[in-house]
Amino acid sequence: MTRNDDVVLAVRDVTKSFGGLEIMKGVNLDLCRGERHALLGPNGAGKSTMFNLISGEFPPTSGTIELQGRVISGMSPEAINRAGLARSFQITNLFARLSALENIRIGVMARHGIRFNLLRRVSRMKSINAESMQLLERVRLGHRADTPAGDMTYSEQRSLEIGMTLATGADVILLDEPTAGMSREETAYIVDLIREVTTDKTLIMVEHDMSVVFGLCDRISVLVYGKILATGTPDEIRNNREVQEAYLGEEAA
């Protein structure tokens, strides 16, 4: 049983309807401090909707979402980010013409409450630059600091996006299919990077690659038709007959 003081993100009886169509049907989910948690499910299960609800893109129709004991359901994405939760998206969301360092610096400036100003000489902001470069090194892109994001490889862009997520200073990180479209070598690289940069964070991720999920995550929740079918350790989920029948099938073997 999880102690209440271990729970940093709590989803309680959350429903979401669009018109007359109910997508989320009373979801309950706990994310524990320091864990890596995967949200699995077939296409159309509601995984993206769940992420949109948690990150503030959609308000729930009913139910509540709490971050560190504070109700965040209904808050704007910006307010939720300031409360300590950051999200990266399934599709890379970068400023293609800006350098890797400039992309990271935008996130660092936002965390420090510094608005972009054409009259401000950012190059003189030594502490901001130093922090941005440190983050870039942390995601193994220090050697690409001056490279436009649009000229980087796909795996480098995903690494940069993870860096921008970290730049917000959030303790809870949402990653939406971080290895989608990658080769086996790129996937191994990104998984190793995620493991490294989230050692002091709490992570929830949507991911379709079973080897990534079972190799990286501490707990897994399986979402089917808008409801959590099961939550448990990788071994518990792998051996759960209901999960096998509803989703994993032969992949569980």
C-alpha positions, 0 to 999 in steps of 0.5 A: 500500500502506498503511503499518502506522503509518497504520492506526488500526483493523484488522479481521482475519479476523473471523467472526460466527455466530448459532447456525448462521448465519454472518453475517460470513465472514472480514472484513478491513478497515483504517481509516487515520488521518484518513480518511473511510471508507464501508461500503456494501452491500445490505440484509442484507450485514452492515453493522450487524453489522460496526458492532456488532462494532467497537463492542463490542456483539457479540464476534466468533466468531473473528478480531481487531479492533485499535484503535491496535494494541490488541486490542479485540475482546471488550471492552465498549462502554464500554471501547472508548469509553475506548480512543478509539472512539465510535459514533452509532446509526441511530436518534437516541439522546438524552435527550429531556427534557434540554436540548441543553446537558445532553445534551452535558454528560453526554458531557463529564462521562463523559469526565472520569470524573465520575458524575452525582450529584443532590447535585452542582451541575453549574452550578458546574462551570465548566470542564465547562459551558464545554467543553460549550457549546464543543462545542454551538457546534461542531455549530452548536447554540449557539442551542438550548442550552436547548431540550429535545432532544425539541423539536428538529428531526430534523436538529438531533437528529442534529447533537446526537447527533454532538456527543455522540459528539464529547464522548467525545473519541474519535479514531475515529468510527462514524456509522450512517446519519447522513442517514437520513430527511432531506430533500435540504436537511437531508442537505446540512447534515449532510454539511457538518457531518460534513466540518467536525467530522471534519477532525481525526478518523478516520471510518467510516460506513454510508450508503445515499445514494450522493451522500453517500458519493461526495462525502464519503469518501476510501475505500469498502469494499463488503460483500456477504454478509458479505465485503468485495467491494472497497475503493478510492477513490470512482472505483475503486468506481464503476468496479468491475464486480463492485461494479456487478453486486453492488450499485451497478448504475445508481447508479454512473452 
